[in-house]
Amino acid sequence: MSGETPDGGQVEGGEAEARTPFTERYAGASRLAADGDAVRVALFADLARDPVHARGRIRDPLQFRAALSALYAVVQSDFSYKPKDRTAYLAYQRQKKQSASQSQWEAQRAWFEWLQRNDPLAFLVLDPVVTVQPDALTLEVFSKDEGTYASLGIDWSAFELDGDLRCGTTHIDFSATLDDGLQRLRSYRATHLSIGPDAVSVATEGQPEVLEKRIQVPDAWLRGFLQVQSAATLPAATFSLAPVDLYNLLRHLRLNGDRKKGGRAIRVELVPGETPRLVLEPWEEVLTAAGAPYAGRTAQVVRIWGRRRLMLIRRFLPFVESVDVHLLGSGLPGFWVLRGGPFTLTLGMTGFTAALWSRSLSFDVLLPRPTDDDPARGPVLDWLRGAWKGTVAEVAKGAGQTPAATRKALQGLCQAGLVMYDLAHDVYRLRPLTGEPLDPARLAHRNAREREAADLLAVKDAVRIMKENRIFGQGTELEGKVTVAAEKREYRPLMLVDDEGRVSRAECTCKFFRAQGLKQGPCAHLTALTLAHARAEAKRAEQRGRGRSTVVVETRTYAKRHPQGETLYQVGLDRTRVKIRWGERSDARLRLQQLVFASAAEARAAYFARIDELEAGGFLDASAG
């Protein structure tokens, strides 16, 4: 049965969700404070961490306000579905009446104490992670629904610095009170910024106590925060947009509500030498980008979901000068880099708004597992402690390591929470996420079933995909066979993954699934099947680059746009059979032709001959989309 632990952790099938306790202590609540004729944005740093210090005058208060407002929109965002519940609202009304006669400081402290007693899950996120380095100030946040990451980099040219910097990493108190104060910034009033344990030099009367936040952060949340750094280092399709392209995209989404059927993705059509095209589903609205032509080598179509999360950056959009987009693939994370003068906002989003286990596990397969016995990690970390940042080549030269060993060590340090990858500037920065190093082994798997699935995959032929059938309009049907030697049994997991990457149907013959279904998450055998399919997809992608002689089972989708709509072709190879489906995207069903050959070699030749014919005819490879 499911339930709750005393500290608020959820129990799944008798296993409590692992959590990491954190205590953040501040000398005051971050706020907008009067400073003579000017105002000061006082950001109080965590007293439990090494002190950092930065102070200076903000040259453009309006752009600073817009950037931090976008950051606050991300840190408090939660797009996960929640049923209506008036309990929290009624509790808020009672708390509001009780604190009517209290000062702001007393009311805020009482509110934190109430949350600790009654809603320990409210503090599922750490306050923003702030890194002061010689070249820039970096603020990182992660949303409550674990789906959005944001990094705001501010070059020191945006400030008139007052005094020396004290570099390091800390947390800052970032509350609704601070956000309300930021909205009062004006261009005609001198504005200063202070970061440090004593952000305001003159203590405020009536606030002698330390503001303390005690939170229990789920390990899954920490795991996602760490993995987003490694995700940014993976190969991606990169293209540029003009700010007006992003504006047109958000405008259309704001004026048109989503529909239950017809798709909710953005199809990005990338053709070498041509500007990207953004197709909005289900309206099939085509937005031709005004940015630079796509510089990739191959044409492709990538679908991305969770598009309404882009609304989080709308406050910063008027100051944006260029937009770079990095997409790992359909249903995989993507990064949007918005540059505006000395400000750079990087928004990293998972493949979907919801925490869908199918796609999240597929992404895990692409990441290397860190190891503590890597001999290059020590020299690399020591060099970064002195230089603070560097490219792979610079770190390799400074640490005396090969580029390959350096890259592996840096990825391991990212997953250990000691280093961050700055995608916007292509450098690695020293940034300890917490005061103490995290244990990567503890964060390697979400639960015991995922660990069991990983162990099954490590055994040769223990997890096999017996059938893979692509059904038009429904998705891909996977049937597997999982052999568990310890139990001397075979299990038959089956799942149907729709075209948007969601598992619409899942079954398994194991006892756990018969008893729980999917109420407590997928069983180990369904998880192993998902991982095996992700590995097979990665292997097929690699085979496409190496040659065609080893391909036995594969399905590709090609699309070509015309004034009346879009024509689709699905060509599939299954050993000695070739299936061809074609028709218009708007059609409910595609026409089907099935060819059977005497040998796999003949079928392979016919399959690739049809693919060459489609590519020569101007069709785009939309297999991943």
DOKOLVEX-345926 format. One record per residue (C-alpha): x, y, z; residue number from 0; residue in one letter. Coordinates in steps of 0.05 Angstrom, whole numbers, plus 5000, padded with zeros to 4 digits. Layout:
<rs>
 east north   up mido zagu
    X     Y    Z  NUM    A
...
</rs>
This chain:
<rs>
 east north   up mido zagu
 5000  5000 5000    0    M
 5021  5071 4989    1    S
 5026  5122 5044    2    G
 5071  5175 5074    3    E
 5131  5173 5118    4    T
 5136  5220 5178    5    P
 5180  5268 5138    6    D
 5131  5271 5081    7    G
 5164  5220 5036    8    G
 5118  5178 4993    9    Q
 5118  5103 5000   10    V
 5111  5061 4938   11    E
 5098  4988 4949   12    G
 5128  4992 5018   13    G
 5190  5029 4995   14    E
 5198  5100 5020   15    A
 5222  5151 4970   16    E
 5293  5171 4986   17    A
 5303  5243 5007   18    R
 5362  5287 5024   19    T
 5354  5336 5082   20    P
 5379  5408 5074   21    F
 5380  5466 5122   22    T
 5386  5536 5093   23    E
 5401  5592 5142   24    R
 5398  5666 5123   25    Y
 5413  5728 5163   26    A
 5352  5760 5132   27    G
 5300  5753 5078   28    A
 5322  5778 5010   29    S
 5285  5841 4992   30    R
 5287  5910 4960   31    L
 5316  5959 5011   32    A
 5321  6034 5012   33    A
 5392  6061 5004   34    D
 5387  6137 5009   35    G
 5360  6163 4943   36    D
 5373  6095 4911   37    A
 5348  6024 4923   38    V
 5387  5961 4937   39    R
 5369  5890 4916   40    V
 5394  5853 4977   41    A
 5405  5779 4965   42    L
 5422  5743 5030   43    F
 5468  5683 5021   44    A
 5466  5618 5059   45    D
 5504  5623 5124   46    L
 5518  5549 5124   47    A
 5562  5554 5061   48    R
 5627  5588 5046   49    D
 5615  5663 5043   50    P
 5612  5698 4975   51    V
 5610  5772 4962   52    H
 5591  5818 4904   53    A
 5567  5889 4906   54    R
 5555  5941 4852   55    G
 5508  5987 4815   56    R
 5462  5957 4762   57    I
 5469  5993 4696   58    R
 5400  5972 4668   59    D
 5350  5959 4724   60    P
 5293  5942 4676   61    L
 5331  5886 4641   62    Q
 5355  5860 4709   63    F
 5282  5861 4733   64    R
 5258  5823 4672   65    A
 5313  5770 4677   66    A
 5301  5755 4750   67    L
 5226  5755 4740   68    S
 5234  5701 4687   69    A
 5278  5663 4735   70    L
 5226  5667 4791   71    Y
 5173  5644 4742   72    A
 5213  5580 4731   73    V
 5230  5566 4804   74    V
 5158  5569 4826   75    Q
 5128  5536 4764   76    S
 5091  5470 4770   77    D
 5056  5445 4708   78    F
 5038  5377 4736   79    S
 4965  5360 4741   80    Y
 4933  5370 4809   81    K
 4859  5361 4826   82    P
 4822  5418 4860   83    K
 4832  5419 4935   84    D
 4810  5478 4980   85    R
 4848  5453 5042   86    T
 4910  5494 5028   87    A
 4869  5556 5010   88    Y
 4829  5553 5075   89    L
 4893  5544 5115   90    A
 4922  5605 5079   91    Y
 4861  5646 5098   92    Q
 4868  5627 5171   93    R
 4943  5642 5170   94    Q
 4929  5709 5137   95    K
 4881  5730 5193   96    K
 4929  5708 5247   97    Q
 4988  5747 5218   98    S
 4949  5811 5203   99    A
 4980  5847 5263  100    S
 5050  5819 5254  101    Q
 5109  5851 5220  102    S
 5132  5825 5152  103    Q
 5190  5788 5184  104    W
 5147  5755 5237  105    E
 5093  5736 5188  106    A
 5143  5704 5140  107    Q
 5176  5665 5197  108    R
 5108  5641 5221  109    A
 5090  5620 5151  110    W
 5154  5578 5145  111    F
 5140  5546 5213  112    E
 5068  5529 5192  113    W
 5093  5497 5127  114    L
 5143  5454 5165  115    Q
 5088  5428 5211  116    R
 5032  5419 5160  117    N
 5061  5416 5090  118    D
 5132  5390 5090  119    P
 5127  5377 5015  120    L
 5120  5451 5000  121    A
 5196  5460 5002  122    F
 5214  5409 4949  123    L
 5264  5455 4917  124    V
 5328  5489 4938  125    L
 5332  5564 4933  126    D
 5370  5588 4872  127    P
 5443  5567 4867  128    V
 5486  5628 4858  129    V
 5558  5625 4833  130    T
 5603  5685 4835  131    V
 5662  5677 4788  132    Q
 5714  5726 4759  133    P
 5677  5734 4693  134    D
 5603  5729 4709  135    A
 5548  5718 4760  136    L
 5507  5655 4749  137    T
 5440  5638 4780  138    L
 5410  5568 4771  139    E
 5340  5544 4788  140    V
 5299  5481 4779  141    F
 5223  5479 4776  142    S
 5180  5444 4827  143    K
 5153  5394 4776  144    D
 5224  5373 4757  145    E
 5212  5392 4684  146    G
 5247  5458 4674  147    T
 5317  5483 4689  148    Y
 5340  5554 4680  149    A
 5408  5586 4685  150    S
 5417  5662 4683  151    L
 5487  5686 4668  152    G
 5502  5760 4679  153    I
 5568  5788 4655  154    D
 5601  5836 4704  155    W
 5596  5890 4650  156    S
 5523  5896 4671  157    A
 5548  5927 4737  158    F
 5592  5982 4763  159    E
 5627  5939 4815  160    L
 5641  5966 4884  161    D
 5700  5931 4915  162    G
 5730  5863 4902  163    D
 5692  5799 4888  164    L
 5693  5739 4933  165    R
 5682  5680 4887  166    C
 5645  5617 4906  167    G
 5577  5583 4905  168    T
 5519  5592 4953  169    T
 5443  5594 4958  170    H
 5402  5657 4963  171    I
 5334  5669 4993  172    D
 5287  5679 4934  173    F
 5215  5688 4956  174    S
 5152  5721 4931  175    A
 5169  5781 4974  176    T
 5233  5791 4934  177    L
 5196  5783 4868  178    D
 5145  5835 4889  179    D
 5202  5883 4906  180    G
 5236  5871 4839  181    L
 5172  5895 4804  182    Q
 5183  5964 4835  183    R
 5250  5975 4801  184    L
 5251  6035 4755  185    R
 5301  6061 4705  186    S
 5304  6132 4734  187    Y
 5325  6107 4803  188    R
 5395  6084 4818  189    A
 5394  6010 4835  190    T
 5449  5971 4871  191    H
 5459  5896 4881  192    L
 5488  5863 4943  193    S
 5502  5789 4949  194    I
 5530  5758 5012  195    G
 5514  5735 5082  196    P
 5504  5808 5103  197    D
 5471  5834 5040  198    A
 5448  5897 5077  199    V
 5504  5931 5116  200    S
 5457  5963 5166  201    V
 5416  5913 5206  202    A
 5341  5924 5205  203    T
 5310  5933 5272  204    E
 5263  5878 5293  205    G
 5297  5825 5250  206    Q
 5352  5797 5294  207    P
 5335  5724 5284  208    E
 5361  5679 5229  209    V
 5312  5656 5176  210    L
 5318  5580 5172  211    E
 5288  5533 5121  212    K
 5290  5458 5132  213    R
 5271  5418 5071  214    I
 5270  5345 5049  215    Q
 5290  5344 4976  216    V
 5272  5280 4937  217    P
 5332  5246 4908  218    D
 5295  5243 4841  219    A
 5294  5319 4840  220    W
 5369  5322 4854  221    L
 5381  5269 4802  222    R
 5344  5310 4749  223    G
 5383  5373 4768  224    F
 5448  5337 4758  225    L
 5430  5302 4694  226    Q
 5410  5365 4659  227    V
 5483  5385 4660  228    Q
 5505  5322 4625  229    S
 5447  5326 4577  230    A
 5473  5393 4552  231    A
 5538  5359 4530  232    T
 5504  5307 4485  233    L
 5501  5316 4409  234    P
 5442  5359 4388  235    A
 5410  5392 4328  236    A
 5426  5466 4336  237    T
 5393  5523 4299  238    F
 5380  5597 4309  239    S
 5315  5637 4314  240    L
 5301  5711 4313  241    A
 5266  5739 4376  242    P
 5205  5754 4333  243    V
 5199  5679 4317  244    D
 5193  5662 4390  245    L
 5144  5720 4399  246    Y
 5100  5693 4342  247    N
 5102  5624 4372  248    L
 5081  5647 4441  249    L
 5028  5694 4412  250    R
 4995  5637 4374  251    H
 4995  5592 4436  252    L
 4966  5649 4478  253    R
 4909  5661 4429  254    L
 4892  5588 4416  255    N
 4875  5536 4468  256    G
 4900  5465 4464  257    D
 4855  5410 4438  258    R
 4848  5341 4467  259    K
 4862  5308 4400  260    K
 4906  5324 4341  261    G
 4974  5332 4376  262    G
 5005  5385 4420  263    R
 5076  5386 4393  264    A
 5119  5434 4356  265    I
 5148  5400 4294  266    R
 5214  5432 4275  267    V
 5232  5420 4202  268    E
 5306  5429 4191  269    L
 5334  5430 4120  270    V
 5408  5447 4108  271    P
 5415  5516 4077  272    G
 5343  5536 4093  273    E
 5314  5573 4152  274    T
 5278  5528 4203  275    P
 5203  5519 4200  276    R
 5161  5511 4263  277    L
 5096  5473 4253  278    V
 5045  5481 4310  279    L
 4999  5421 4322  280    E
 4941  5411 4315  281    P
 4928  5474 4275  282    W
 4985  5457 4226  283    E
 5005  5530 4231  284    E
 5073  5539 4196  285    V
 5120  5592 4223  286    L
 5180  5604 4178  287    T
 5237  5629 4221  288    A
 5272  5694 4206  289    A
 5338  5671 4236  290    G
 5399  5642 4202  291    A
 5395  5581 4156  292    P
 5403  5513 4187  293    Y
 5477  5493 4184  294    A
 5468  5418 4197  295    G
 5488  5366 4147  296    R
 5424  5325 4143  297    T
 5351  5344 4139  298    A
 5307  5321 4196  299    Q
 5242  5334 4233  300    V
 5243  5339 4309  301    V
 5180  5342 4352  302    R
 5181  5376 4420  303    I
 5126  5377 4473  304    W
 5112  5418 4535  305    G
 5113  5481 4492  306    R
 5072  5524 4540  307    R
 5131  5524 4588  308    R
 5163  5573 4540  309    L
 5114  5624 4568  310    M
 5159  5627 4629  311    L
 5210  5671 4592  312    I
 5160  5722 4564  313    R
 5182  5777 4613  314    R
 5253  5772 4586  315    F
 5234  5767 4513  316    L
 5233  5842 4497  317    P
 5307  5846 4515  318    F
 5328  5785 4474  319    V
 5374  5796 4415  320    E
 5384  5724 4391  321    S
 5358  5655 4406  322    V
 5397  5589 4398  323    D
 5359  5523 4404  324    V
 5393  5456 4419  325    H
 5347  5395 4411  326    L
 5371  5326 4430  327    L
 5314  5292 4392  328    G
 5240  5281 4392  329    S
 5214  5272 4463  330    G
 5284  5286 4491  331    L
 5306  5348 4529  332    P
 5319  5413 4492  333    G
 5355  5478 4510  334    F
 5336  5549 4491  335    W
 5391  5600 4498  336    V
 5367  5672 4498  337    L
 5420  5727 4494  338    R
 5409  5800 4508  339    G
 5470  5844 4520  340    G
 5507  5820 4583  341    P
 5448  5775 4602  342    F
 5442  5703 4579  343    T
 5383  5660 4599  344    L
 5387  5585 4585  345    T
 5322  5546 4591  346    L
 5327  5470 4593  347    G
 5263  5430 4587  348    M
 5249  5356 4590  349    T
 5216  5323 4531  350    G
 5147  5329 4562  351    F
 5112  5370 4615  352    T
 5092  5309 4655  353    A
 5144  5263 4687  354    A
 5134  5206 4638  355    L
 5176  5147 4659  356    W
 5182  5120 4588  357    S
 5220  5179 4559  358    R
 5258  5195 4623  359    S
 5287  5125 4624  360    L
 5304  5128 4550  361    S
 5344  5191 4565  362    F
 5380  5158 4624  363    D
 5410  5107 4576  364    V
 5447  5162 4539  365    L
 5484  5186 4601  366    L
 5549  5154 4626  367    P
 5550  5128 4697  368    R
 5602  5164 4739  369    P
 5657  5123 4773  370    T
 5697  5142 4835  371    D
 5760  5109 4810  372    D
 5769  5155 4750  373    D
 5842  5178 4756  374    P
 5829  5242 4717  375    A
 5776  5269 4764  376    R
 5825  5293 4817  377    G
 5871  5334 4771  378    P
 5812  5363 4733  379    V
 5777  5385 4797  380    L
 5841  5414 4826  381    D
 5853  5455 4763  382    W
 5781  5482 4763  383    L
 5788  5503 4836  384    R
 5843  5551 4814  385    G
 5817  5572 4745  386    A
 5742  5569 4760  387    W
 5722  5555 4688  388    K
 5749  5529 4622  389    G
 5734  5493 4557  390    T
 5750  5419 4550  391    V
 5815  5436 4514  392    A
 5835  5487 4567  393    E
 5819  5439 4625  394    V
 5856  5382 4590  395    A
 5918  5425 4580  396    K
 5917  5453 4651  397    G
 5904  5386 4684  398    A
 5953  5348 4641  399    G
 5900  5299 4615  400    Q
 5878  5276 4546  401    T
 5814  5309 4518  402    P
 5776  5243 4521  403    A
 5795  5230 4594  404    A
 5780  5303 4612  405    T
 5711  5301 4580  406    R
 5694  5236 4617  407    K
 5719  5265 4683  408    A
 5679  5329 4673  409    L
 5615  5291 4659  410    Q
 5626  5251 4722  411    G
 5637  5315 4762  412    L
 5573  5344 4733  413    C
 5533  5284 4758  414    Q
 5568  5289 4826  415    A
 5543  5361 4832  416    G
 5612  5393 4834  417    L
 5615  5422 4764  418    V
 5565  5453 4716  419    M
 5567  5458 4641  420    Y
 5552  5527 4614  421    D
 5520  5511 4546  422    L
 5515  5584 4526  423    A
 5590  5594 4529  424    H
 5613  5522 4520  425    D
 5654  5521 4584  426    V
 5654  5480 4648  427    Y
 5649  5519 4713  428    R
 5665  5499 4784  429    L
 5598  5497 4820  430    R
 5586  5452 4881  431    P
 5510  5444 4882  432    L
 5508  5433 4957  433    T
 5555  5444 5015  434    G
 5574  5370 5016  435    E
 5590  5326 4955  436    P
 5531  5284 4933  437    L
 5535  5208 4926  438    D
 5526  5191 4852  439    P
 5514  5117 4868  440    A
 5455  5136 4911  441    R
 5425  5178 4856  442    L
 5438  5127 4800  443    A
 5369  5096 4804  444    H
 5301  5120 4827  445    R
 5278  5057 4863  446    N
 5292  4983 4872  447    A
 5253  4964 4809  448    R
 5297  5009 4766  449    E
 5360  4978 4798  450    R
 5332  4909 4782  451    E
 5319  4930 4710  452    A
 5391  4954 4703  453    A
 5417  4888 4731  454    D
 5374  4849 4681  455    L
 5402  4890 4623  456    L
 5473  4873 4646  457    A
 5459  4799 4634  458    V
 5468  4778 4562  459    K
 5402  4761 4526  460    D
 5362  4769 4591  461    A
 5320  4824 4559  462    V
 5299  4814 4487  463    R
 5251  4852 4441  464    I
 5211  4798 4407  465    M
 5164  4842 4367  466    K
 5164  4915 4346  467    E
 5104  4937 4306  468    N
 5092  5009 4285  469    R
 5017  5023 4281  470    I
 4996  5086 4244  471    F
 4955  5133 4287  472    G
 4970  5093 4351  473    Q
 5046  5088 4359  474    G
 5096  5032 4367  475    T
 5077  4965 4399  476    E
 5134  4930 4436  477    L
 5132  4859 4460  478    E
 5191  4832 4500  479    G
 5216  4771 4536  480    K
 5252  4780 4603  481    V
 5288  4719 4632  482    T
 5302  4721 4707  483    V
 5352  4666 4721  484    A
 5345  4672 4797  485    A
 5271  4658 4793  486    E
 5277  4609 4735  487    K
 5220  4645 4700  488    R
 5205  4684 4637  489    E
 5161  4746 4635  490    Y
 5126  4777 4575  491    R
 5122  4853 4581  492    P
 5082  4890 4528  493    L
 5071  4964 4517  494    M
 5043  5012 4466  495    L
 5080  5078 4460  496    V
 5041  5130 4422  497    D
 5070  5180 4373  498    D
 5080  5231 4429  499    E
 5122  5182 4470  500    G
 5068  5167 4522  501    R
 5054  5096 4544  502    V
 4981  5087 4527  503    S
 4979  5013 4544  504    R
 5024  4968 4586  505    A
 5020  4896 4608  506    E
 5064  4845 4641  507    C
 5056  4773 4665  508    T
 5093  4785 4731  509    C
 5061  4784 4800  510    K
 5076  4857 4814  511    F
 5037  4881 4753  512    F
 4978  4834 4765  513    R
 4972  4862 4836  514    A
 4987  4936 4825  515    Q
 4982  4950 4750  516    G
 5014  5018 4738  517    L
 4988  5050 4802  518    K
 5056  5044 4835  519    Q
 5096  5055 4772  520    G
 5121  5005 4720  521    P
 5149  4938 4741  522    C
 5222  4920 4731  523    A
 5207  4881 4668  524    H
 5170  4939 4634  525    L
 5226  4985 4655  526    T
 5277  4936 4625  527    A
 5238  4933 4560  528    L
 5237  5009 4556  529    T
 5313  5012 4567  530    L
 5325  4957 4516  531    A
 5284  4995 4465  532    H
 5322  5059 4478  533    A
 5388  5023 4469  534    R
 5363  4992 4404  535    A
 5343  5061 4378  536    E
 5411  5089 4395  537    A
 5445  5030 4360  538    K
 5402  5040 4298  539    R
 5421  5113 4296  540    A
 5494  5093 4300  541    E
 5485  5041 4245  542    Q
 5456  5094 4199  543    R
 5521  5132 4204  544    G
 5565  5071 4194  545    R
 5529  5034 4138  546    G
 5469  4993 4118  547    R
 5496  4923 4115  548    S
 5477  4904 4187  549    T
 5406  4932 4188  550    V
 5354  4878 4200  551    V
 5294  4913 4232  552    V
 5281  4987 4222  553    E
 5224  5036 4208  554    T
 5231  5105 4179  555    R
 5180  5160 4167  556    T
 5188  5213 4113  557    Y
 5147  5276 4103  558    A
 5141  5327 4047  559    K
 5103  5392 4052  560    R
 5060  5419 3995  561    H
 5009  5476 3990  562    P
 4950  5431 4008  563    Q
 4982  5396 4067  564    G
 5036  5344 4080  565    E
 5049  5275 4050  566    T
 5075  5219 4094  567    L
 5112  5155 4078  568    Y
 5127  5101 4129  569    Q
 5177  5049 4105  570    V
 5191  4990 4150  571    G
 5240  4932 4146  572    L
 5227  4868 4186  573    D
 5277  4816 4165  574    R
 5248  4790 4099  575    T
 5188  4837 4097  576    R
 5181  4909 4074  577    V
 5119  4949 4093  578    K
 5103  5015 4060  579    I
 5048  5061 4084  580    R
 5032  5127 4051  581    W
 4980  5182 4048  582    G
 4965  5252 4074  583    E
 4979  5269 4147  584    R
 4906  5291 4155  585    S
 4881  5222 4132  586    D
 4853  5177 4186  587    A
 4887  5116 4154  588    R
 4946  5106 4108  589    L
 4947  5060 4048  590    R
 4989  4997 4059  591    L
 5034  4955 4014  592    Q
 5071  4894 4041  593    Q
 5127  4860 4003  594    L
 5157  4792 4021  595    V
 5226  4771 3996  596    F
 5264  4705 3995  597    A
 5322  4732 4037  598    S
 5338  4787 4086  599    A
 5390  4816 4038  600    A
 5338  4825 3983  601    E
 5289  4857 4031  602    A
 5344  4904 4056  603    R
 5362  4925 3985  604    A
 5290  4940 3968  605    A
 5280  4978 4033  606    Y
 5340  5024 4023  607    F
 5322  5033 3949  608    A
 5255  5062 3969  609    R
 5289  5106 4022  610    I
 5338  5133 3970  611    D
 5279  5147 3923  612    E
 5242  5187 3977  613    L
 5304  5227 3997  614    E
 5318  5243 3924  615    A
 5246  5267 3918  616    G
 5255  5319 3973  617    G
 5223  5282 4031  618    F
 5249  5297 4101  619    L
 5268  5242 4150  620    D
 5216  5249 4206  621    A
 5230  5181 4238  622    S
 5242  5210 4307  623    A
 5183  5258 4300  624    G
</rs>
